[in-house]
Amino acid sequence: MKVKSFWSVLLLMSVCAGSISSCSKDDTEENKPVVNNDGDSSNNSGGNSGDNSGGNSGGKSGITDGHEWVDLGLPSGTLWATCNVGASKPEEYGDYFAWGETETKENFDWSTYKYCNGSYTTMTKYCTHSTHGHFGTEDNKTELEATDDAATVKWGNGWQMPSDAQFNELIANTTSEWTTENGIKGRKITSKNNGIKIFLPGAGTFMEGTNFYGDNSGRYWSRTLHVNYPSMARGLGISNSQRDGIRTDSDSDRCCGQSIRPVRKQ
């Protein structure tokens, strides 16, 4: 999804109003990292908002390679993007990807999946059990290589899909609530360490050309393979459930189309 050049003008207006309008800079602007501290949004990058309502609020944020990130004060130093791949606002769904594929598409099933030969028992890459591998393929690769990581390919080196461990760290160091952001339902996640927030829209899951559970839940890919069932990959699930509205055991078939929220290290 392209970012229009006039977003920078709208963004100036939104910062003054205390809300976030965009996650990325126009390609003609300088793309070197920018850090804002203590709520300073003087670079008008869509970084900080003062109303604590969505996106992020106060604290530390910046833009790298044209994409905004926030520092949630996590022990690992992981920085979280404020938008999904393919989105220009925190509440936009963005693009959907099968695990290990770097281009979106219309139909998500095993017949169109890049790393199999038509079924879940014919994996051609990222396989820990020969029973799931094409002609016994077993390469024991358990994390996506950079060339198969949609966040890296689309946003540049330094960005990547979260690992399963980074999703677990996110949950352990934040609280969350199901809410609505500019008319879109999703999970607002708030850091226990510094109060900064990110919003994950409930974008659903694509299977065989159909979006299931959109508006009521969402699934986000990690870069980590499910080692016991290599036709699946680990991910983060969000929903409107009060009991388990955010969880890291949302494993999915690798051929499904799901959202990606990139991360980077300081």
Disulfide bonds with the S-S distance in Angstrom:
Cys23-Cys83 1.39
